[in-house]
């Protein structure tokens, strides 16, 4: 039986309005009533998803968990209690920041509790409204952030042209051994510390709370969900899942994220296991 569901947020659980649909919530609540843990697994920071945790009814809750920063930080929601944090070396963050300035990209630089943005355009500002609050940067170096003592966890490049992001990745292939590189939302090229991804985050959380990976279901839609999809007992992609990674999913839902794909997966694969209880 599945005891834990790990779910991506944007373009998986959340609709275009950044909220959880009534259909998805009803299915999740049935799971919670059965003692099944519903764990958000997101590239965003813990502080930025509090409204979603409140909708799920697990904000500040003991025995409920969040995987954030693509596995870079794992929390018990009560407190919150930081279970695991994997920072990114400042020198690598700085190198990625300086190299990113050679491209037509907006950059997000994530510390443990802040998001810094460089070259933020209006389209990206509007896309992130309701998701992230930024501290905007104009400096061409991160010297002032180094002096502040911030602990960094990841950096990403944004451009709506996905082919352009792929070109950037190919030109930065020398970093493949020094960073975990993935895509998300068809607009971001993300860089995490080596070995940090949602799959390693799910493994670490399951080890912490004593759940076998075979007893987990993972839900996602994009490349930064791929490692989690692969390690879970059942990896489920939404109907809108990036075509290049659909083969890595055990199942693709018939519905997309705007039409109850999460509810479909729960109703098909989780709740029938508990029928009669």
Steps between C-alpha positions, in 0.01 A plus 500: 500500500612853431573689822647820355420709193767749390367761261653778297307826527510722191342340193421186703295575813438873460286656231581820310353697792763343735228319697398136545175404330208373707526163325867458584444613858216253553717209386794617714280535808378142457863390502578707808203347683658159432832614645672534162749786498474753220839665454556802274824462304594829341788697358382798704594581857300397806401857583347559157249212517327577829171582330506159330581322825206682659268384220621144556436533874861416590646844567693484828389140554701241689575183305444675166786582266622707205779442248617838373774639274483182290612297801748757630298545819262261677272620778256372754231766472463554874753752614605476223765241581777483242583132452762540229660790315754467219657830408673596177861617515525876469771477235270294277206735555724793411633328186146419383392858571788646299457254211125562492559868425631398157155370406155652456363360824351609827670334798353390832749439780357314799625516856343310788225758543530758219485520121723750320429592137723651231376639168138446597263580213131587527382170354697305759388737774137434407554123468646486851235723657334295771787248494815687602611827657834628374786712621620654173870523419684738269860412590707300254664310786360337813759655730237668717310175542822320594560764767147453634570135583202362307489121458420428134319192374445547124497734203292492183484671162168605347407541136173407328690353203558140610729430205715791614526350850609170346767688305625662821518163670704354215740793521537443876556126478820540703276547805325162472742347754473795739126568510166323472341658190134476404214692338165607642182667375650503147659834590770426759847345489575405860831434674512318836792346689614163363270223618221736604172430324144412594585131482778526758270719708227236495752232598629709790149577627392135481812396693423764763139390560531127431302461178616262227540665159277227360221651710523839329337658199659802330315748280665744261517654156850627425868406496567607859239239604668222303728363774204484740282331238771236450564411867139493624303180520269646235609794285206687351526775240217739428355507149698822449831332591795604285502251209872421535452357851169319461682172441644525853150504651320180596168664413382814320163634615224570254442839660744789520576726795209731418244218503565292811797288396605457863150390602495254211826340616384475861161357408652246260803379690482588870146496634404158350775346715316621809150399390302358789711661770 
